[in-house]
Amino acid sequence: MSDEPDVITQFETQSTIQDRRADAAMRAVLSSTYAFVRSAEINKTISGFTFDHYIDEAKRSLKDDRILGSASNSTTGIGKRQAQITALETLETNFNNSMASMRKLAEAKDTSARRSV
């Protein structure tokens, strides 16, 4: 912690090093408490799934588009995540098209270079 003075507004008073340390300690305790609670929630969620659940989810993400839900309202969709196989096929098509375009450009440059000689 720095020993530089705080910028004081009209509703605040000068904080001391002890105040800053107490504030940092309180934030650390709150952070640890929050992490503990969230990890307990996550562990409960994970323990409800079997290996088959994870395999099925992985298969679905490969084959099927998924609707992304809103965190604040589970009934609201905010978009669609493309199936991984579709994304890979799109990537492959775009790559092949780009390579074909580059090949045509290279051939055109070779042809024009031969003509100019």
C-alpha positions in Angstrom: 0.0 0.0 0.0 1.2 3.5 -0.8 1.5 6.2 1.8 0.3 8.8 -0.6 -2.6 11.0 0.7 -6.1 10.3 -0.5 -8.1 12.7 -2.6 -10.8 13.8 -0.2 -14.3 14.8 -1.3 -16.6 17.0 0.8 -18.3 13.9 2.3 -15.1 12.0 3.3 -12.4 12.2 5.9 -8.7 11.5 5.6 -8.0 7.8 5.8 -5.1 6.4 7.8 -2.8 3.5 6.9 -4.8 1.4 9.5 -8.0 2.3 7.6 -6.5 1.2 4.3 -5.2 -2.1 5.8 -8.6 -2.8 7.4 -10.3 -2.1 4.1 -7.9 -4.5 2.3 -8.4 -7.2 4.9 -12.2 -6.9 4.6 -12.0 -7.1 0.8 -9.8 -10.2 1.1 -12.3 -11.9 3.5 -15.2 -11.0 1.3 -13.4 -12.4 -1.8 -12.5 -15.6 0.0 -16.1 -16.0 1.2 -17.5 -15.4 -2.3 -15.1 -17.9 -3.8 -16.0 -20.5 -1.2 -19.8 -20.1 -1.8 -19.4 -20.1 -5.6 -17.2 -23.2 -5.6 -19.7 -25.0 -3.4 -22.5 -24.1 -5.9 -20.4 -25.3 -8.8 -19.5 -28.6 -7.1 -23.2 -29.3 -6.5 -23.9 -28.6 -10.1 -21.0 -30.8 -11.4 -21.9 -33.6 -9.0 -25.3 -33.9 -10.6 -23.7 -34.8 -14.0 -22.4 -38.2 -15.0 -19.7 -38.9 -17.6 -22.5 -39.7 -20.1 -23.9 -36.2 -19.6 -20.5 -34.7 -20.6 -20.2 -37.0 -23.6 -23.7 -36.2 -24.8 -23.0 -32.5 -24.4 -19.8 -32.8 -26.4 -21.6 -34.6 -29.2 -24.3 -32.0 -29.3 -21.8 -29.2 -29.5 -20.2 -30.9 -32.5 -23.4 -31.6 -34.4 -26.1 -29.1 -33.3 -26.3 -25.3 -33.2 -27.0 -24.1 -29.7 -29.1 -21.2 -28.6 -27.3 -18.9 -26.1 -29.5 -17.8 -23.2 -29.5 -14.6 -21.3 -27.9 -14.9 -17.8 -30.6 -12.5 -16.4 -33.6 -14.2 -18.2 -33.4 -17.9 -19.0 -36.3 -17.7 -21.5 -34.6 -15.1 -23.6 -32.2 -16.1 -26.4 -29.3 -13.8 -27.2 -27.9 -15.5 -30.2 -26.9 -18.8 -31.6 -23.6 -20.6 -31.4 -22.7 -22.5 -34.5 -22.1 -26.2 -34.3 -18.4 -27.0 -34.3 -18.7 -29.2 -37.5 -20.4 -26.3 -39.3 -17.7 -23.9 -38.1 -14.9 -26.2 -39.3 -16.6 -26.7 -42.7 -16.9 -22.9 -43.0 -13.3 -22.5 -42.1 -12.2 -25.1 -44.6 -14.3 -23.6 -47.4 -12.9 -20.1 -46.7 -9.4 -21.4 -46.6 -9.7 -23.3 -49.9 -11.4 -20.3 -51.6 -8.6 -18.0 -50.3 -5.9 -20.4 -51.6 -7.6 -20.6 -55.0 -7.7 -16.8 -55.2 -4.1 -16.6 -54.3 -3.2 -19.2 -56.9 -5.1 -17.3 -59.6 -3.3 -14.1 -58.6 0.1 -15.8 -58.7 -0.7 -17.4 -62.1 -1.8 -14.0 -63.4 1.5 -12.4 -62.2 3.5 -15.2 -63.8 1.7 -14.7 -67.1 2.2 -10.9 -67.1 5.8 -11.3 -66.1 6.4 -13.7 -69.1 4.7 -11.3 -71.5 6.9 -8.4 -70.4 10.1 -10.3 -71.0 
